[in-house]
Amino acid sequence: MEERINRERIEWSYEHIKNLMEAMKMTAEQAMSILKVSDEDKAVLSKRF
């Protein structure tokens, strides 16, 4: 169950980061910083961008 929750959190974060990037014309790193994404999640999410 914890793994499912982690996947959902990553997916939620990915969508919000992508939306910020498109709307505000910013990089993934900038969007993750604004959303205060943890370093652990950044490592996972960076591979998707």
PLY file of the C-alpha trace (Angstrom):
ply
format ascii 1.0
element vertex 49
property float x
property float y
property float z
element edge 48
property int vertex1
property int vertex2
end_header
0.00 0.00 0.00
2.84 2.41 0.80
4.29 1.85 -2.67
0.95 2.79 -4.25
0.79 5.96 -2.16
4.32 6.90 -3.24
3.47 6.33 -6.92
0.36 8.50 -6.58
2.34 11.26 -4.87
4.95 11.20 -7.63
2.26 11.26 -10.32
0.47 14.17 -8.60
3.73 16.07 -8.31
4.62 15.39 -11.94
1.31 16.80 -13.16
1.60 19.92 -11.03
5.20 20.52 -12.04
4.28 20.11 -15.70
1.39 22.56 -15.30
3.65 25.14 -13.66
6.24 24.73 -16.39
3.67 25.31 -19.12
1.78 28.15 -17.46
4.74 30.05 -16.06
7.36 29.16 -18.70
9.79 27.79 -16.12
12.12 24.83 -15.88
11.30 21.62 -14.03
13.90 22.53 -11.40
12.28 25.91 -10.80
8.82 24.36 -10.53
10.05 21.70 -8.10
11.67 24.38 -5.98
8.45 26.41 -5.82
6.49 23.30 -4.84
9.14 22.36 -2.27
9.57 18.87 -3.68
11.84 16.70 -1.51
15.29 15.77 -2.79
14.22 12.12 -2.90
11.23 12.93 -5.12
13.31 15.31 -7.26
15.63 12.44 -8.12
12.68 10.36 -9.33
10.89 13.19 -11.09
13.99 14.55 -12.86
14.18 11.33 -14.85
10.70 12.01 -16.26
11.55 15.45 -17.68
0 1
1 2
2 3
3 4
4 5
5 6
6 7
7 8
8 9
9 10
10 11
11 12
12 13
13 14
14 15
15 16
16 17
17 18
18 19
19 20
20 21
21 22
22 23
23 24
24 25
25 26
26 27
27 28
28 29
29 30
30 31
31 32
32 33
33 34
34 35
35 36
36 37
37 38
38 39
39 40
40 41
41 42
42 43
43 44
44 45
45 46
46 47
47 48
